[in-house]
Amino acid sequence: MEMARLSPEVIAVRNSRDPNGPALIYTRAEIEALVLGAKDGDFDEFLQ
């Protein structure tokens, strides 16, 4: 996964194995929620 800041409030995310593929665009708040959720263990069920 690759992330790039497009502006202070917009982040693009794409598959680093397919750099010519599409990028998903998220707000800073959405990325922050994802990171904080990962830290809190909200996605641990996917690892079992």
Secondary structure, DSSP 8 states (H G I E B T S, - for coil): -EEEEEETTEEEEE-TT-TTS--EEEEHHHHHHHHHHHHHTTTGGGG-
